[in-house]
Amino acid sequence: MSLIRQHLIDPEVCIRCNTCEETCPIDAITHNEDNYVVDVDKCKFCRDCISPCPTGAIDNWRTVETPYDLAAQFSWDELPEQEDYGEEAPDLPDANEPDASDLLQTAHAGEGGKVLPPFSAAHPYVNLYTRDRPVTARVAGNYRLTAAEAGSDIHHIVLDFGPTPFPVLEGQSIGIIPPGTDDQGKPHHVRLYSVASPRDGERPGYNNLALTVKRTRHEAGDSVVQGLASNFICDRAKGDEVQVTGPFGSTFLMPNHPDANIIMICTGTGAAPFRAMTERRRRAQPDAPGKLLLFFGARTPEELPYFGPLTRLPKELIDAELVFSRLADQPKEYVQDRMRKRGDDLAELLRSAMTHVYICGLKGMEQGVEAAFRDICREHGLDWAEQSAEMRRTGRYHVETY
């Protein structure tokens, strides 16, 4: 009998945050509407996906004679039990052995690899509350951020946890559990949202936090389906209860040292963690020598959340570049275009070991941002491949796209 050790993901614990799929350097992880799964023919046991997973769902293994294929894994509601083969399970391959090492060197050339938090980031608490043991929060505020005529319906939601401890840091996320079950009788998946308030809460002295939530919809055949979790939370009135899991996230964290330069690049609700970081700097380090530089993209000012407050923040606190792609009688402009216009300033910041880069928003923006950084570095005598690799190695380059 020939046995192998197979890497699997627990569908009961997984919160479908996509961290594992984004982290995997060889695309061994994929997903459908139900589950995230591991392709046994691709997985090389590098284990890069283990530490970033906020719930531990990724750290599951079974000794098998016949590996579970993708179709089987997609159909699971829970992991299968370990069969008793009457012998010790084979050891995991060593990631330092030549074959695995060669693979990692190839896959991580210049990008990817393990993600580290900033060296000065505060210690994060993660996974304090789970789907099986959530915490109940009450809606303390819910107001629409975008204009009624705008195409995007984005809400600022404040959740209060009362006497229950729920510590979060800038850059972390929480999970919202929509009530009820799907058409197969299974509980709905947890939906993650980035926290938009600093660690001392949306309102200091109160045990609360804020979220930036866009009401979503998608086409399904001939009909339009409303996003389950986003519409649930956007429809909550003051005083309504919400079941919450988390906190999640241990790397996309704000550096605590005041001389940190923070370059923030985002679109839409990707602004949430940057609102938290900016407010933390404003409250706790108003005279910090480190620079805050924000590139924030939307189609129009009416669709840009927090547009009004952003325009009133002093330049001494944050240098905000608000970029719009659908202004009447003006050419389309995206965040990467404005980055190139600020190439001199960005190059100067990139030369500093105190500079941190954070990218958050739609996945489609990532390629354009990387291209802009390459162009800026080339024009200023820098090598972006070397620069970004060094920033990742020292916990100063972070991407969270969806």
C-alpha positions in Angstrom: 0.0 0.0 0.0 1.4 3.4 -1.0 0.2 6.3 1.3 0.7 10.0 0.8 0.1 13.1 3.0 -2.5 15.4 1.4 -3.0 19.1 2.2 -6.7 20.0 2.7 -8.8 23.1 3.8 -11.5 22.7 6.4 -14.7 24.1 4.9 -16.4 24.5 8.3 -13.6 26.9 9.6 -12.7 28.6 6.3 -14.1 32.2 6.0 -13.4 32.4 2.3 -11.1 35.4 2.7 -8.9 34.3 -0.3 -5.7 34.8 1.6 -4.5 31.3 0.9 -5.1 31.5 -2.8 -3.4 34.9 -3.1 -0.4 33.6 -1.0 0.2 30.3 -2.8 3.2 30.9 -5.2 2.2 28.1 -7.6 -1.5 28.4 -7.9 -2.2 25.1 -6.1 -5.2 26.6 -4.3 -8.5 27.5 -6.1 -12.1 27.9 -5.2 -15.7 27.8 -6.3 -18.9 29.3 -4.8 -18.7 26.8 -1.9 -15.1 25.9 -0.9 -11.5 26.7 -1.2 -9.5 23.6 -2.1 -5.9 22.4 -2.7 -4.8 20.6 -5.9 -2.8 17.6 -4.8 -1.0 17.5 -8.2 0.3 21.0 -7.7 0.9 21.4 -3.9 4.6 21.1 -3.0 4.2 21.6 0.7 6.0 24.9 0.8 3.5 25.9 3.5 3.6 29.6 2.6 -0.2 29.7 3.0 -0.2 28.4 6.6 0.8 31.5 8.7 -1.3 34.1 6.8 -4.5 32.2 7.2 -6.5 34.0 9.9 -8.5 31.0 11.1 -6.2 27.9 10.7 -8.6 26.3 8.2 -5.6 25.9 5.8 -3.6 23.8 8.3 -5.2 20.4 7.8 -3.8 17.2 6.5 -4.9 13.6 5.8 -3.0 10.5 5.1 -4.6 8.9 2.0 -4.1 6.0 -0.4 -6.2 7.7 -3.1 -6.0 11.5 -3.0 -9.2 13.5 -2.8 -9.7 15.3 -6.2 -11.0 18.8 -6.6 -14.5 17.7 -7.3 -14.7 15.9 -4.0 -13.3 18.8 -2.1 -15.7 21.3 -3.7 -18.6 19.1 -2.5 -17.6 18.9 1.2 -19.5 20.5 4.0 -16.9 19.2 6.4 -13.5 17.4 6.3 -13.5 13.6 6.0 -12.4 11.6 9.0 -8.8 10.3 8.9 -8.9 6.6 7.9 -6.9 4.1 10.0 -4.3 2.5 7.8 -2.5 0.9 10.7 0.8 2.6 10.1 2.4 6.0 10.8 1.5 8.8 8.5 4.4 9.9 6.2 6.2 13.0 7.2 5.6 16.3 5.3 8.3 17.0 2.7 11.0 19.4 3.9 10.7 22.8 2.2 14.5 23.0 2.4 15.0 19.9 0.3 16.4 20.7 -3.2 13.3 20.1 -5.2 11.1 22.4 -2.9 13.9 24.9 -2.6 14.3 25.2 -6.3 10.6 25.7 -6.7 10.4 28.4 -4.1 13.4 30.3 -5.6 11.7 30.3 -8.9 8.2 31.2 -7.7 9.4 34.0 -5.3 11.8 35.7 -7.7 11.2 39.4 -6.9 7.7 39.0 -5.5 5.5 36.8 -3.4 6.9 34.9 -0.5 6.0 35.1 3.2 4.4 38.4 4.4 5.8 40.1 7.5 4.2 42.8 9.5 6.0 46.1 10.1 8.7 45.7 12.8 7.0 48.3 15.1 3.4 47.1 14.6 1.5 46.3 17.8 0.7 42.7 18.7 -2.6 41.7 17.0 -5.2 39.5 18.5 -6.8 37.2 16.0 -9.7 34.7 15.9 -11.0 35.5 19.3 -14.5 34.9 18.1 -15.5 32.2 15.6 -18.6 31.1 13.7 -19.4 28.7 16.4 -18.8 31.3 19.1 -19.4 34.7 17.7 -19.8 38.0 19.6 -23.0 40.1 19.3 -22.5 43.7 18.4 -25.2 46.4 18.1 -25.4 48.9 15.3 -24.6 52.3 16.8 -24.7 54.2 13.5 -25.4 53.6 9.8 -25.2 56.4 7.2 -24.6 56.5 3.5 -21.3 57.9 2.4 -22.0 58.3 -1.3 -24.4 60.6 -3.0 -27.9 59.2 -3.8 -27.3 59.8 -7.5 -24.0 57.9 -7.4 -23.7 54.4 -8.8 -22.1 53.1 -5.6 -24.1 52.8 -2.4 -21.4 52.8 0.3 -22.3 53.0 4.0 -20.3 53.8 7.2 -21.4 51.3 9.8 -20.5 51.7 13.5 -20.7 48.5 15.7 -20.7 48.6 19.5 -19.6 45.6 21.5 -20.8 46.8 24.9 -18.9 45.1 27.7 -17.3 42.3 25.4 -13.6 42.8 24.6 -13.0 43.1 20.9 -9.4 44.5 20.4 -8.5 45.5 16.8 -5.6 47.2 15.1 -5.5 49.4 12.0 -5.4 47.0 9.0 -7.3 44.2 10.6 -10.7 42.8 9.5 -13.8 41.4 11.2 -16.3 38.8 9.9 -20.1 39.4 9.6 -22.3 36.3 9.8 -25.5 36.8 7.7 -28.5 35.2 9.4 -30.3 32.1 8.0 -29.1 29.4 5.6 -28.6 29.0 1.9 -30.9 26.9 -0.5 -29.1 23.8 0.6 -29.7 24.4 4.3 -26.1 25.4 5.0 -25.2 28.5 7.1 -24.1 31.4 5.0 -20.4 32.1 4.6 -18.8 34.7 6.9 -18.0 37.9 5.0 -14.9 39.9 5.9 -14.7 43.7 6.2 -11.7 45.8 6.9 -12.0 48.0 10.0 -12.2 51.7 9.2 -11.5 53.1 12.6 -8.3 53.2 14.8 -7.6 50.9 17.7 -9.3 53.2 20.2 -12.6 53.0 18.3 -14.7 55.2 16.0 -15.6 57.1 19.2 -12.8 57.1 21.7 -13.8 55.8 25.1 -16.4 53.5 23.6 -16.0 49.8 22.7 -16.9 50.3 19.0 -15.5 50.2 15.5 -16.4 51.3 12.0 -16.8 49.5 8.7 -17.0 50.9 5.1 -19.4 48.6 3.3 -20.5 48.8 -0.3 -23.9 47.4 -1.2 -23.2 44.8 -3.9 -25.1 43.1 -6.7 -24.2 40.8 -9.5 -26.0 39.3 -12.5 -27.2 35.7 -12.4 -28.7 34.7 -15.7 -31.4 37.1 -16.5 -31.8 38.5 -13.0 -29.7 40.7 -10.6 -28.8 39.2 -7.3 -28.2 41.4 -4.3 -25.0 40.7 -2.3 -26.2 38.8 0.8 -23.8 40.1 3.5 -23.3 43.6 2.2 -27.1 44.2 1.9 -27.7 42.7 5.3 -25.3 45.0 7.0 -26.3 48.1 5.0 -29.9 47.5 5.9 -29.3 47.4 9.7 -30.9 50.1 11.7 -29.5 51.6 14.9 -29.9 49.1 17.7 -30.0 46.0 15.5 -27.8 43.1 16.5 -25.1 41.6 14.3 -23.1 38.4 14.8 -19.4 39.1 14.4 -16.3 36.9 14.2 -12.6 37.8 14.4 -10.6 39.9 14.5 -8.5 38.7 11.6 -5.2 39.7 10.1 -1.6 39.8 11.5 0.4 41.4 8.7 -1.4 44.3 7.0 -0.8 46.4 10.1 0.2 50.0 10.7 3.8 50.7 11.8 3.8 52.4 15.2 7.0 54.4 14.9 6.2 58.0 14.1 9.0 58.4 11.5 7.3 55.8 9.3 6.4 57.1 5.8 3.2 55.4 4.7 2.2 55.3 1.0 -1.5 54.2 0.7 -3.0 53.3 -2.6 -6.7 52.3 -2.8 -10.0 52.3 -4.7 -13.5 52.4 -3.2 -14.0 50.6 0.1 -10.3 49.7 0.0 -9.9 53.1 1.8 -11.2 51.5 5.1 -7.8 50.5 6.6 -6.3 53.8 5.4 -9.0 55.8 7.2 -8.0 53.8 10.3 -4.3 54.5 9.9 -4.8 58.2 9.1 -7.0 58.7 12.1 -4.6 56.8 14.4 -1.8 59.1 13.2 -4.0 62.2 13.7 -5.0 61.2 17.3 -1.8 59.6 18.6 1.1 61.1 16.6 -0.1 64.5 15.3 3.5 65.8 15.1 5.0 62.7 13.6 7.8 63.4 11.1 6.7 60.5 8.9 4.7 61.3 5.8 1.3 60.0 4.9 0.7 59.9 1.1 -2.6 58.7 -0.2 -3.7 57.8 -3.8 -7.5 57.2 -3.7 -9.3 56.4 -6.9 -13.0 56.4 -7.8 -15.1 57.1 -10.9 -16.5 60.5 -9.6 -16.3 62.5 -6.4 -19.9 61.4 -5.6 -18.7 57.8 -5.6 -15.7 58.3 -3.4 -16.4 57.5 0.3 -15.2 60.1 2.8 -14.7 62.6 0.0 -15.8 65.6 2.1 -13.7 64.8 5.2 -10.7 64.0 3.1 -10.7 67.4 1.4 -10.7 69.1 4.8 -7.7 67.2 6.3 -4.6 69.4 6.6 -1.7 68.7 4.2 0.6 68.5 7.3 -1.2 65.3 8.3 -1.8 63.7 4.9 -1.0 64.4 1.3 -4.1 63.1 -0.5 -4.3 62.6 -4.2 -8.0 62.0 -5.2 -8.2 60.5 -8.6 -11.3 60.2 -10.8 -11.8 58.2 -14.0 -15.3 59.4 -15.1 -15.3 63.2 -14.9 -17.2 64.9 -17.6 -15.1 66.5 -20.4 -11.8 65.2 -18.8 -9.6 62.3 -19.8 -9.8 59.1 -17.6 -7.2 59.0 -14.8 -6.4 56.2 -12.5 -4.3 56.0 -9.4 -1.3 54.6 -11.3 -1.4 57.7 -13.6 -1.3 60.1 -10.6 1.5 58.0 -9.1 3.6 58.7 -12.2 2.9 62.4 -11.9 4.2 62.2 -8.3 7.1 60.1 -9.4 9.8 62.4 -7.9 8.1 62.3 -4.4 7.5 58.6 -4.6 11.1 57.9 -5.6 12.4 60.0 -2.7 10.2 58.0 -0.3 11.2 54.7 -1.7 14.8 55.4 -1.0 14.0 55.6 2.7 14.1 52.5 4.9 11.3 54.1 6.9 8.8 53.9 4.0 5.9 51.4 3.9 3.6 50.7 1.0 0.0 49.5 1.4 -2.3 48.6 -1.6 -6.0 47.9 -1.0 -8.9 47.6 -3.3 -10.0 45.8 -6.5 -7.6 43.2 -7.7 -7.5 44.8 -11.2 -5.6 47.8 -9.8 -2.6 45.8 -8.6 -1.0 45.3 -12.0 -1.2 49.0 -12.9 0.3 50.0 -9.6 3.2 47.6 -9.9 3.8 49.0 -13.5 3.8 52.5 -12.2 6.3 51.7 -9.5 8.6 50.0 -12.1 8.4 53.1 -14.3 9.1 55.5 -11.5 12.1 53.5 -10.2 13.5 53.1 -13.7 13.3 56.9 -14.3 15.0 57.6 -10.9 17.8 55.1 -11.0 16.2 52.5 -8.8 15.4 48.8 -9.5 11.8 48.0 -8.5 12.4 44.3 -8.4 15.2 44.7 -5.8 13.3 47.5 -4.1 10.0 45.6 -3.7 11.8 42.4 -2.7 13.6 44.2 0.1 10.5 45.9 1.3 8.7 42.6 1.5 11.6 41.0 3.3 11.5 43.7 5.9 7.7 43.9 6.3 7.2 47.2 4.4 5.2 46.1 1.4 1.6 44.9 1.7 -1.2 44.1 -0.8 -4.8 43.3 0.1 -6.9 43.1 -3.1 -10.1 41.3 -3.9 
